[in-house]
Amino acid sequence: MRGLTVDSCRAAMHRASTRPGRALARLTWSALAAVLLASCASPPAVAPVSPAPQAPVIPMPPTALSPSAAAPLTSPGLRLQAASFGELPGWKADDFADVWAAWQRDCRAPVPQLAAACATSAALSASDTAAQRRFFEQWFQPWEAQGPAGQDSGLVTGYYEPVLKGSLTPGWPYEVPIYGLPADLVLRPDAADDVTRGRVVWTGRRKEVLPYWSRAQISADPQARAVLGRKVVAWLESPVDALFLQVQGSGLIELPDGRMMRLSYAGDNGWPYKSVGRWLLDQGELRGTVTMQIIRAWAQMHPARVPQMLDANPRVVFFHATLLGSQSPAESMPAHWAPHNSAASAAAPTRGGPTGALGVPLTALRSVAVDKRLLTLGTPLWLATTVAGQPFAHLVFAQDVGSAITGPLRADLFFGTGDAAGDAAGRQQSPGRMWVLLPRGVRP
């Protein structure tokens, strides 16, 4: 999925504290991947669950390293320091709600280093959270994530899936187009500028790949709008809604006939994302922390300047559209984690959530977007931060990416679907720490 968290853009990996007396060593991520693949080449036999209801038998991994026997792993910009589950803040307090759903979705994806663990976990009950906790303790080794200078704290932001009203055909009030993937979009891998995608233009007999149109160019160029107009997948009421849809990278559209349609990230025009919140600060329009709610309020008070604000972000996101049938939009933020006085009561999830970059549906407050250059998608993580001013320490899974999510201590937490999730995600900007859970048996 996603591009973005205010774009993918979210403006959102993580941390922990260094422990003295541990041996240090370094290993590039490419070398680590090779070791992981080797360790998973012969998965252990899956043993049946023990008849004793209180203690299912969980086969042990091929090799279990104690934290003291393993050494820190490093890659450009990322250091991993061996830790223990006892050092993870709140490990025993996590209720493991929805953990197994997120983990089983992980196991649907082709992640070779998780194959043996996934095979073993198939024997466990989805309702036995005690056995699930023992499974992770036996099969995985926690590693504290640190920055290149040893820093252990970074930024945790949030994103969500909006629910918007729209139409499959234009007509008041639905006059803002949402574009599908253009047929003329090509890659520009060797471009000297920052635009990674382009379009082919013939000048006489010479073919040239020009940067794809930016947002401002599309707004001003009838030819660009005509080309993109052949691929419109939906029409919305508000250009600000369209911006936030592109920033989040997915959304649900409620059609006039009651049907629901999911829009999922299909690609973008290759221009770098620019935060409209940053533009408002630079223009002196706002001060302090800028949230989605504040941006929306500013736009309502300054409608004549909205086009100028939108054009400050040159990136345009394109979408796939999938009709879901007839159903009412539902919140999917877990009620027991919702902010106080939130509208996110115990509502059912909407069709399993949007699909992340791993290729599996996201799970509210169990899925995060990370920098996949530093972490393999599918990796379990222990995330310690604050949400709505309350401590948040939970097992999450790296199942998505975002254009603004870069660096070793950067994570974007998926809050779910609907307005309550959007309210919480829009306010989420907290320091956070992260531990990476790697399969045991990895020797640096």
N, C-alpha and C positions, 0 to 999 in steps of 0.2 A: 504494500500500500504506500502509503503516505508520502508525501513529499514533506509535510511541513508543520511549527506550532505557535504563535502568531508570527508558518507555512510548513509547515510540516512539523512550524514556525511558531511557531511554538518557539518560542524562544526557549527548549530545554536542551558520567559514569561516576564514580562514587568513591567510597573512602573507608578509612579506619585508622587505628593507631598502631605505630610501629612498636614491636616488642624487641628488646635487646637480647643479645645472646644467641641469635639464630644465625646459622651459616648462610652466606650470601652467594648466589650464583646467578648467571644470566642465561636466558634462552630466548631466541627470537620466536615470534609467533609462528612463522613457517616451520621451524624445527619442532615446536610444540605440537603443531598439527600432525606432523609425521609420526611423532611418538604416540599421540592419541589414536591415530588410525591403526598403528601397530598393536596397541594394547587392546583394541576392540576387534581385531581380526578374528579371534576365536571366542565368541561370547559364551559364558558359562551356561550349563544346562539349566533350564527353568525348573525349579523344584516346586511341588504343590504346596499349597498353604497347609500348615499343620492343623490337625483336628482340634488342637487346643484353641478355643476361640479367643483367648486373651493374648496369645503370642504366636502369630503366624511365622513360619520359617521363611527367612529372607536369605537366599544364597549370597555368600560374600563375593565381592569382586575378586579377580585373579590375584591382585596384589594390593594390600592395604598399607599405605605409608602413614606413619605417625607424623604429626606436624613437625616434630623436631628432626625427623629424618629427611624432610624435604626442604628445598631452598627456594628463595625468591626467583620468580620468573620475570623477565623483562622483555619489552618490545619498545620500539620508538614511542616515547611519550607515556608508557605504561609500565608500572612495576607491580608485581604480585608478591606479597609476603605471607608465608604459611601461617595459618591460624587454626583454631579449634572451634567446634560448635559452641563450646562453653564461653567463648569470647564474643559471639555474635549477640549484640544487645537485643533482648526480647525473644531469643530463639524459642524458649519453652512457652512463651506467652502467645505466640502466633496460633490462632485457632485452626489454621490450615483450611479454612473455608475456601472453596473453589480452587485450591492448589492442584488437586488431582485432575480437575477438568483442564486447567492450563497445561499441566504436565502431559496429559494424554494427547492434547493438541500438538505439543512439542514433538511427541513420538510419531505423529503423522508425517512430519517433514523428514526429508533425507539428511539427517545429521549423523554422519558415521560415528563420531566419538560418543554418541549417546545410545548407539544400537544395543549394546549389551545391557545397559541399565534399563532401557525400554523393554527388552525381552523379559527381564526378571520381574519388572514391576507389573507386568500383565497378570500375574498371579494374585495381586493384592486387591482387596475390596475397596471400592470407591468410597465407602462410608467409614472405613477404619483409619481414622486420622492418626492414631497412635502408631500403627504399622507403617503408615506413610512417612511419618517423622523418622522412625528407625531406618527405613529404607534410605532416605537421603543421608542420614548420619553414617550408615555403613558404606554406601556406594560413592559418596562424594567427599572431597577435601576442600574446606574453605580457604580462600586466599584473599587477603586484604588488598584492595586496589589502591594504588598510590600514583600520584603524578610523577613526572620525571625528576622533580626536586624533592620528592618524598612527601609532598603535601597529601593529606588524606581526606580532604573535604572539597566538594564541588557543588554543582547546581542541579537541583531537581525541579523540573517544570511539569506541566500537565497538558494533556490534550484530550479530546473527546469526539464523539460522533454527533453532529447536530441533527435535529429533526426540523425540516423546513417545509413550507407549503410551496407547491410548484405545479407545473403543467407540462404536458408533452407537446403542446402547441402554443404559439405566441398569442397574446391578446391580453388586454388590461384585466387584472393588474400584473400579469406575468409577462414582463418585457425585458428581463435581463437574461441573456443566453448563457448556458453552461455548455462548453464545448467538449466533444469527444476527441479522440486522438486523430490529428490531421493525417491525411494520406501522404502529404509531401514532407513530413518531418524526418530529417536524417541526422546522424551523428556528425559532430565536428571534432574528432579526437585530437587533432593537431592544431586547433585554432589558437592563434596568438592572443586573442582576447579572452574574456571570461565566459563567452557564450558557447555552451557545449553542444547545442543543437542548431540545425539550420535548415534551409530550403534550397533546392537546386534551381538556378536561374541560368538560362542560355543567352549568351551575348554573341550573336552571330553563330559561329560554329564552336564557340568556346563555352564549356560548362563551368559554372562557378557556384560554390556553396556559400550562400550569404547567411549571416546570423538570422535565426528565426525572429519574427516580429515580437517586439516587447509589448507590454500592456498598453503603454502610451501610443505606440505605433498602430496597434489594432484599433484603438479608440479613434485615431485620426485618419485611418486609411480605409476607404470603402472597399478597395480590392482585398485587403486582408480580411475584413469582416465577411466579404462574399465567399472567400475560400473556406474560412472557418465555419460559416453559416451552413455549409453542407453537412457538417458533423455535429450539429447541436443535439444534445441528449436530453435537455430539460430547460425550462424557462422559470425563473424565480421572480419574486416581487421586488427585492432590494439588492442593489449593488454591494451593500455592506454584507448582507447574507452571503452573496456569492464570494466575497473576499474571505470570510471566515470559513466557508466550505473549502476553499482552496488551501487555506492555512492548515486546516485539520486534515485534509487529504481524503476524507470520505464523509458521507452523510446520507441520511434517509430523507426522501422527498415524499410528502403526502399529497397525492394527486386529487383533483376535484371529485373523482368518482369513488374515493375511499381507498383505492389501491395504494400500496407503498412501493417505492422504488429505491434501491440502494445504489448510490454512486460511489465507485471505488477508484482510487488513484490509478491512472493509466500511463501517465508521463507528464512532461512539462516542456516549456519552450526553451529550456536550457540557460535562461538568464539567472544570475545569482539572486537569491531572495534578499529583499530589503524590507526591514520592519517598518510598517506604517506608524507604529508607536514611537520608534526612534525618530521618524520624520516629524511627528507632532512635537516631540521634545526639542528637536533642532530648530523648529520654526517658532519656538517660544509659545506654542499653543497650550502646552501642558507642562506640569512639573511633577517630580516624584515618580512613583511607580505607575506604569501604564498597564491597565488590564483590558481585556476584551470589552468588559462592561463600560469602561471609561471611553474607549474608542467609539463604541456605539452611541453613547450619550453625546459625545462631541459631534458626531456626524448628524445627529438629529437637530442639534442647535446650529449647525453650519452646513445646510444642504448644498449651497452653491459651491462650497469648497471640497465636497466629497470627491468629485472626479480628480482633482489635483492630488488629494491624499492617496487615492487608489493608484494613480500613475506613478507615485513614488516607489512602488514595488513593481519592478519590471517583469517579475516571474508570473507566468500563467500556467495553471495546472489543467490537465485534460483528464477526462473520466470515462470509465466503463459504467454502463447502466444495466441493472438487473431488476426486473419486476418481481416483487415478492408476494403479490396477491393482495387480498383485502384483509387489513388488520389495523387496529389503532396503534399509533406510535406509543412505545413503551420505554420507560426508564430502565437502564440496566446497571446503574450504580448500586452496589450492595447497600441495603438500607442500614445495616449495622455499622457501616463506615461513613455514612453520609454526614455532612456537617450538621450541626444542631439547627433545628428549625428549617431543614431543607425539605423541598417537595419530593425528594427521592424516597418515598415510602416503598413498601415491599412490592415493587412492580416486577413483572417478568422481563427477562432479557429479550431483545428484538432479534430473532433469527440468528442468535449466536454471535453477534457482534461483527464488525467489519473485519476484513482480512488484512493482516499485516504483511510486512515484507518477507517473513518466513514462509508465507503461503498458507497460514492457518488462521482461524478466527481469533480475535483478541478477546481477552478476559478482563473485565473491569477490575482495576487495582491489583491485577496479577501480571499484566503485560507491560513492558516498557520498551521504548525506542532507545537505541544505543548507536554508537559509532561502530559500524560493522568492520571498519578497517582495523579495529583494535580488539573486538570481541566477536566470536562466532555466534551468529544468530541461533537461538535455541538454548543457549547457556543459561542455567539457573543462577540467580543472583540473590544475595541478601541485601535489602535496601533499608537503610535507617535514615529517616528524615522527619519532617513534620508535615501534616496535612490539616488544613483549617485550624492551625495553632495547636494541634494535638500530636503527640508522638506517633510515628508510623514506622514500625519495624516488621517487615514481612518478606516472605519468600516470593520473588517475582521471576519472570522469564523474559529474556531478550528476544522479542518476537517481531520487532519493527525497527524502522529507521526514520530519520527526519533530516532535512537539509540543514536545519539549525542545530542538530544534535551532533556535535563534534568534540573530540577530546576524550581522555581517559576517565574523567570524573564528571560525566555529563549523562543525565538520564531524563527521559520524558515519560511520565507515568500516565497510562491510559485510564481515564476515569469512567468510561462507559458511554451510554447513549442518552441524549435528551437534555433539557434545560438545566436540571439540577447538576448533572455531570458537567455541563458547560460552565455553570457558575463556579463550581469547585476548581475545574481545570484552569479557568481564566485567572483565578487568584493564586494558583500554585507557583510559587517561586521561593524555594527554601534551600538552605545548605543541606547537603546529604553526604552520607558515607556508603560505601558499597564493598561487599565481599563477593568474589567470583567463586562458584562451586564447580570444580573440575572433577571428572571421574578419578577415583583413586588408582594408584599404580603408575602415575605419571612421574617419571624421574627426570629432573632437570639435568 
